[in-house]
Structures are given as C-alpha cells and as structure tokens.
Amino acid sequence: MAILEFSNVSKTFGTNSVLKNIDLQVEEGEFLVLLGFSGTGKTTLINLMAGLEMPSEGAVRFKGQPITGPGPERGVIFQNYSLMPWLTVNENVALAVDTIFPGLSRKDRAEKVAHYVKMVGLSHAATRRPAELSGGMRQRVNVARALAMNPEVLLLDEPLSALDALTRANLADEIEHIWEADRKTCVLITNDVDEAIVLADRIIALNPDGSLGQSFSVKIPRPRDRGAMNHDAEFKRLRAEVTTYLMDVGISARREGSRQLPDVVPLHAIPKAVSEAARSALEDRYLEYSRLHKVYPTPKGPLTVVENFDLTLKKGEFVSLIGHSGCGKSTVLTMTAGLTDVSLGGIKLDGFEVKGADPERAVVFQSPSLFPWLSARENVAVGVEKVYPKASRAERQDVVDYYLERVGLADAMDRPASEMSNGMRQRVGIARAFALSPKLLLLDEPFGMLDSLTRWELQEVLMEVWSRTKVTAVCVTHDVDEAILLADRVVMMTNGPRATIGRVMPVDLPRPRTRKALLEHPDYYLYREQVLNFLEEYEKGHKPAKASEAA
C-alpha cells in the first residue's frame, strides 16, 4: 500500500499553473527522488506532501487519509536551516523532542537528544550555537531535528544545494546511512543527477509544464560508492539516460536572429602587420605564467597562497582550473585579470606583461555584477562603447544584440536586470564578456550560484559562443564534469596554502561538445576518474612534497 498518494492533483497560484494532473504513489520505505529544473514545481509538490499547501484540484493522501495540514508524521528538511541562533545544537534538537515527547524525564530527554545529535555526527559540537558552525554542520542540525520528530516520512527540499561539493557529498552519504538504518520513507528534491542516482530507489523527472515526466528505476546495489560507480556500467547507462531526457525536455531551442557581427576593430587589437609578424613566436606561448607567487602579509608573517605556478597556453586554448576550496584558483584568475597584484614571477599575454585591469581580459564572475536599473542591452553596451571607439552607434548596437541573441536573450534584451532570474543575469554577463572581443576570457565559477540543470544549459551556451570566437579562456571550477566538458586541458591544483599545479591532464575529446555526446564517449569516464582520484588524494588536506623543493 502507498504511504503517500496523489490523485489527479493540480496546483495554481492565481493564473499561474505550477503542477497539473499529478498521479503519484510513494511506497512505504521507498527512497524517491524528484528531479527537475528550477520552476518545474518540485518544491510545491513537497509542500503538498507536507500539508503546507493544499491542491487546487485532486487529492493528496497519507495512508489513505486526506492531508489537511502539517503533521509530525511528515518531517520536512528545507534548503535553509531555520535554526534558533541563540540556542545550542542540543537545544535546537530538544525543541523537536519536547514537541513530540512532552512527558519525558530530564534524563530520557537528554538521552534522546544526544542520540539524534550523534546520528548526524555532531556530538563534538553539541554545545555550540549556529553561528559557530559551518553550513554543512548547520544542515546536520536541521536533519537531526527532523529525525527527532520520529516521522514516518522524511521530506527533503533541496537540503544540500547551498553546500560546497565535498560537504554536499558527505551529507548525502549521512542521509543514505540514516535511511538504511531506519528505512523511513524518503522523498528528496534535487537538481543533481549524480546525487539522485546515489540515493534513489526511483527517480521521477518533472517536466517544465508542471507534469510528471519519465520514471527511472535505480537497480544499482547498495551501498553505492561514488568512486566505484565511475566504473559501473549501469550507473553510466542510467546517468546518460536521465541526462538525455532532461536535456531534451528542459532545454528548449533558443530563438536566434540572423544578425551578423559588423566589421569593427576593438581598441586592444594589434595592427595586422605586427600580429602577422609575431604569430609564429606568440601563438604557442600566448598566455604565460612564470613562477607565479601570491603572498599576503599577516600578523604572523607572510602567507604564501600560490607559489611556482608555471603554465603556458596556446592561442585559442581553453583551460579549466580545478581544486578544493582555498587552493588559490581564484587568486590566479584575479592576478591574470590584473585585479590582484603579483607578488613574484609574472604573467604575459600576447607578449606583454599583465599590469592592471584591461578590457582585453574579460572576466565573468560567479555573480555577474550587473547594473540592476539597466536593461540587458544597456548592461552589455557599457563595455562595448569603450572597446569600439571608432565604430558607429549602430555598429556598436549590432555587436550588443548579436551576443545577446547568441546567449538566448533575443526576447529579453530590454528587460531590466532587476527583473531577471540568476540564470538570465549570468547570460547577460557571458554576452558582455564576449562582446568586448577580448584577447582572454576569464571565468571564475561562472555557474556556481545556479542549480545543476541551469548550469548544463549555460555550459552549452558558453561552448556554442566560444566555438564561434575561439578566444583563449581560463575557467575556474569545482565541478569535475564542467572542467572536462569545457577544456582542452584540465589543470589540477594542490591544496593551499603554498598551492601549485599538481597535475595537468590533456582532454582529447572531439569538438563541438555536448553533454549528451560526452557521456556516450568511451574515454569520458577515464578522464573523469583521473580528476576524481586527484581530488580524493587532496580531500583531507594531504600535501606531498612539492616538485619545486626537489629541484
């Protein structure tokens, strides 16, 4: 018998239809994952299960009875922590225990609180307050508090999305262990395909129109080790199948115009005769890092963040820079942009030393930093007007509109940035960077603030526009798949401080690339394994002797 059941459920807010014609049964003890793009109604579906929303049509039942409101038998863990900041870990969990077990003695109450705090690995932090905890630890308190309600069903609304990749993976493992110990029914919302496959018995995709999409049964034996799954044929097959489905239903074709780029020359272009004379010498050493160091003064003495970073890029090459948090990736990028001073060593672009910021080096940050009161057109035009001083107003406008069309904003050029989603704002940031016709494109976690599926879409946009320009590019990322998908070479950095290059991996995969094609390529998972093995080696702070010390 189904513990949760939806019968022809639809939900509208005003004139906005969010969910429609949902028929769904969740079996007792099942781990169900709902997977879909932002805006497909995933959270609304969970809220209906929790009794926080009522259906506009149809019925939602728990154990055969209509859900009329929230209840302790359905515990909810939200994306945000919602902890009482003045209470300790123990005291936050005790709030839930007191609600469900009001008659417990002080001793029994303390034992029950300690049990759930231990279950999520926080016994050592039981007396700390939320401000003293990391994001991952705060979310563990949230999990412990929900478990202390002793629910029959655990509803998880993207509980891991605000965490870094390593913390996210560790907490997902904790949730799986808790589920296996108690076999509570779990329903998880996520936008991460790998996370869904690691945790689920069954995955259901949500379509963009708010209807239920395809259902995928996950037959991979438990426990599921993330590293081992990289070799698992069923994991690879299922990953490709789910990805293909989501890409097909979620990423609609962008309306592109027939606009052509005008024949205008940017301010930082080298005269043709000079560039042709220098081509043979410079194209293979277009961007050079020579024994690059970054040292910050501290009260305890100099702190070397990056040391002996040596790398050469060919003209038109795309390099991904990957490593754990704190390894100096973004520091290298900001030095390359001229936003941070070099302490020792140097950076040369096209034969000239990098000194200070310049539009020849365009940067796309995690947050695109648009002027909120300006439209997409006006935000892109700010840089274009400076870079093409000899072009006419009409020619400059053609440059702006061309790149906005390329990134899928043909219908939103005049929309103010303040009215755009995060994904749309990042599209404007990408268009602005390419419109500067830079010698070098620098991307600092450009999709880090977006959900996984929106990331996929914008990665495809980035690759499509890059394939037209072939601009030399360096992208900082935490995402292994993103690093391989975009790059000609993946540069892996050791942990900081004193971070340096640990390994460089050439990526010999055909271009143009799409995520679907890559997942089907026989060498893709071999590249993925190399990067995962490197990151795993450095996961717990391991730092072998540096090559520079042996030299």
Order of alpha helices (4+ residues) and beta strands (2+ residues): beta-beta-beta-alpha-beta-beta-beta-alpha-alpha-alpha-beta-alpha-beta-alpha-beta-beta-alpha-alpha-alpha-beta-beta-beta-alpha-beta-beta-beta-alpha-alpha-alpha-beta-alpha-beta-alpha-beta-beta-alpha-alpha-alpha
